[in-house]
Amino acid sequence: MSGVDADDWDIVVSTVPVTEPEVTDLLRAAGPDVVLAAVSQVPSEVEALREVAGDRRWAVITPEVMARTCGSVTRWWQPGAARFTVAEPLGGEIAQTLFGGERWAARGSVSSSLLSAAAAMPIVAALQAADFDFGNSRRALRSGAAAADEAGRAVAAAAGVDEPRSVNPVIMGVMLRALRVLAPFDVAEYFREHFGSHTRQTMTMLDDWIALARAHDLPAEALVTLRTDLSHATAMSSQRTNSAES
């Protein structure tokens, strides 16, 4: 990114971790009126964005669509009313400035964005540890829900907001079945491709939630177990891939 001048840009949006040195340097070099944004719900990355931004405006952007490429065709699906959510520390000024009254650009708080990830991503991590076997997902949903409860309490404590409702594995199972029926592509394959390529980010999330829980004297046993299970499953998957290629 050397030679890039972001001083006169309206907004800089990073889709890679803000903690990467080149990204940090680019954001620090941006002018005082440039909006800094990251596509991330990783607590440590959001905190890094907050620190880099300083007095400048900043936001967290979360895509709300699912997209999958098969051959030369890319299909995308918008499950809800929004295509993405712009979460910012104060009000909805950034979303309003950039997108006006567009209904497909939802607004939210940074804490709500982090709590949303804390509710969903442990479920995804547990499913990944079970190789996304949706036909036999009850155990994964139970362990993922237990970890999601711990993650939610940890994020809420760090943000100084009310604890979220407990994640119900039965409801998550119903939602997963509905997703498989409604999505215009194979959801299991989508999860394997998309989240399988973001395992490092998922691990960082788990590490952050564990650290936040311990910092606030909260339970983290389910999160620790889930991280161990995902690490083991990832190692086994890599071994199978290497064996197949040799």
C-alpha atoms as one frame of an Amber mdcrd trajectory, in Angstrom:
protein
   0.000   0.000   0.000   3.002   2.250  -0.199   2.345   5.413  -2.171  -1.409
   5.349  -1.492  -2.695   8.774  -0.451  -6.012   8.526   1.419  -5.976  12.111
   2.625  -8.732  13.270   0.278 -10.893  10.151   0.341 -14.426  10.185   1.773
 -14.035   6.818   3.443 -11.438   4.068   3.805 -12.962   0.593   4.211 -10.660
  -2.258   5.205 -11.722  -5.859   4.586  -8.531  -7.222   6.153  -7.626  -6.933
   9.854  -6.927  -3.379  10.972  -4.110  -4.862  13.037  -2.114  -5.580   9.859
   0.765  -3.024   9.843   0.165  -1.741   6.306  -3.543  -1.240   6.990  -2.782
   0.539  10.266  -0.335   2.843   8.478  -2.880   3.660   5.753  -5.590   4.493
   8.263  -3.260   6.617  10.374  -2.235   8.585   7.260  -5.830   9.403   6.302
  -6.956  13.011   6.676  -8.987  14.267   9.656 -12.274  14.267   7.688 -11.913
  10.768   6.262 -14.270   8.135   7.684 -12.407   4.978   8.732 -14.295   1.688
   8.520 -13.604  -2.016   8.873 -15.528  -5.089   7.786 -15.002  -6.969  11.021
 -16.798  -8.066  14.176 -13.633  -9.270  15.912 -13.425  -7.427  19.253  -9.665
  -6.836  19.137  -9.845  -5.553  15.553 -12.713  -3.201  16.382 -10.748  -1.904
  19.361  -7.729  -1.395  17.104  -9.907   0.617  14.704 -11.143   2.736  17.608
  -7.573   3.480  18.688  -6.331   4.255  15.176  -9.304   6.521  14.449  -8.752
   8.722  17.470 -10.908  11.811  16.987 -11.933  10.834  13.469 -15.259   9.247
  12.616 -15.238   5.474  12.311 -17.631   2.603  11.731 -17.934  -1.144  11.481
 -19.608  -2.461   8.332 -21.244  -5.889   8.380 -22.473  -7.542   5.152 -25.952
  -9.034   5.519 -25.945 -11.010   2.264 -24.699 -14.468   1.359 -22.885 -14.971
  -1.938 -21.440 -18.062  -3.585 -19.617 -18.500  -6.896 -20.060 -21.655  -8.963
 -17.989 -21.613 -12.125 -18.655 -18.325 -13.890 -21.873 -17.593 -11.993 -22.084
 -15.788  -8.654 -25.354 -15.960  -6.770 -26.116 -13.727  -3.840 -29.018 -13.793
  -1.464 -30.343 -11.160   0.922 -32.170 -12.936   3.777 -33.388  -9.742   5.467
 -34.229  -6.149   4.629 -30.636  -4.880   4.793 -27.707  -5.598   2.509 -25.284
  -4.453   5.180 -25.276  -2.737   8.560 -23.236   0.335   9.442 -22.422   0.340
  13.172 -20.891   3.467  14.639 -20.204   4.895  18.105 -22.613   7.835  17.843
 -26.004   7.851  16.145 -26.272   7.084  12.439 -24.401  10.044  10.999 -21.998
   8.016   8.850 -24.707   5.803   7.373 -26.861   8.854   6.645 -23.973  10.789
   5.081 -22.825   7.949   2.855 -26.105   6.338   1.892 -28.871   8.806   2.714
 -32.158   7.127   3.455 -31.450   3.896   1.576 -33.466   1.150   3.273 -30.875
  -1.501   2.457 -28.275   0.233   4.657 -29.218  -0.511   8.252 -27.782   1.341
  11.233 -26.699   0.061  14.603 -24.378   0.519  17.551 -20.909  -0.989  17.756
 -21.904  -3.009  20.807 -24.907  -4.482  18.974 -22.626  -5.522  16.099 -20.236
  -7.267  18.496 -23.125  -8.931  20.354 -24.560 -10.164  17.064 -21.288 -11.890
  16.242 -21.059 -13.309  19.766 -24.460 -14.952  19.289 -23.843 -16.386  15.830
 -20.164 -17.178  15.362 -19.791 -19.735  18.200 -22.593 -21.684  16.493 -20.703
 -21.504  13.208 -17.468 -22.541  14.951 -19.168 -25.543  16.542 -20.643 -26.582
  13.193 -17.220 -26.208  11.582 -15.674 -28.399  14.275 -18.263 -31.013  13.248
 -17.358 -30.587   9.549 -20.644 -28.770   8.917 -22.591 -32.016   9.191 -26.031
 -30.386   9.298 -27.761 -33.746   9.372 -26.233 -34.498  12.770 -25.905 -31.033
  14.299 -27.658 -31.282  17.682 -24.484 -31.676  19.730 -22.772 -28.887  17.799
 -25.728 -26.555  18.315 -25.765 -27.252  22.060 -22.040 -26.651  22.497 -22.150
 -23.612  20.209 -25.073 -22.110  22.120 -23.287 -22.585  25.456 -20.203 -20.830
  24.053 -22.381 -18.083  22.540 -23.886 -17.381  25.967 -20.404 -16.959  27.440
 -19.288 -14.779  24.528 -22.364 -12.582  24.813 -21.884 -12.018  28.526 -18.205
 -11.183  27.997 -18.910  -8.679  25.207 -21.731  -7.073  27.194 -19.501  -6.687
  30.256 -16.729  -5.097  28.187 -19.167  -2.719  26.469 -21.060  -1.863  29.648
 -24.443  -2.915  28.240 -27.127  -5.369  29.361 -26.489  -9.076  28.903 -28.150
 -10.521  25.793 -30.764 -13.237  25.945 -29.537 -16.802  26.120 -29.035 -18.510
  22.756 -31.518 -21.361  22.318 -30.020 -24.290  20.360 -33.491 -25.516  19.342
 -34.346 -22.167  17.773 -30.950 -22.072  16.092 -31.658 -25.504  14.642 -34.989
 -24.305  13.238 -33.302 -21.254  11.736 -30.608 -23.442  10.190 -33.192 -25.736
   8.590 -35.091 -22.723   7.249 -31.882 -21.311   5.832 -31.196 -24.552   3.982
 -34.674 -24.492   2.446 -34.742 -20.821   1.440 -31.178 -20.164   0.259 -30.664
 -20.464  -3.520 -27.535 -22.603  -3.037 -26.183 -25.441  -0.902 -25.794 -23.895
   2.552 -23.464 -26.610   3.862 -21.092 -26.071   0.948 -21.334 -22.304   1.381
 -20.437 -22.587   5.060 -17.489 -24.872   4.275 -16.137 -22.531   1.618 -16.806
 -19.201   3.315 -16.192 -19.879   6.984 -13.598 -22.541   6.216 -11.499 -19.823
   4.574 -11.946 -17.555   7.612 -10.852 -19.999  10.300  -8.092 -17.682  11.486
 -10.630 -14.908  12.065 -12.928 -17.287  13.934 -10.050 -18.392  16.158  -9.205
 -14.764  16.916 -12.825 -14.151  17.889 -12.761 -17.116  20.266  -9.472 -15.920
  21.784 -10.903 -12.408  22.235 -14.077 -13.654  23.924 -12.072 -15.890  26.253
  -9.809 -12.959  27.161 -12.789 -10.643  27.751 -14.525 -13.241  29.913 -11.440
 -13.760  32.049 -10.856 -10.011  32.334 -14.336  -9.640  33.833 -14.211 -12.819
  35.971 -16.827 -14.555  33.841 -17.052 -18.239  32.835 -15.285 -19.258  29.619
 -15.217 -23.060  29.837 -17.489 -23.626  26.842 -15.475 -21.165  24.752 -12.191
 -22.842  25.672 -13.601 -26.266  24.801 -14.945 -24.971  21.492 -11.620 -23.418
  20.588  -9.847 -26.708  21.327 -12.384 -28.645  19.228 -12.085 -26.242  16.291
  -8.286 -26.254  16.450  -8.257 -30.060  16.434 -10.766 -30.284  13.575  -8.788
 -27.761  11.526  -5.566 -29.701  12.047  -7.254 -32.955  11.012  -8.710 -31.295
   7.917  -5.268 -30.001   6.921  -3.796 -33.475   7.349  -6.482 -34.992   5.106
  -5.877 -32.321   2.464  -2.108 -32.889   2.525  -2.578 -36.659   2.280  -4.912
 -36.285  -0.705  -2.441 -34.019  -2.512   0.611 -36.211  -1.889
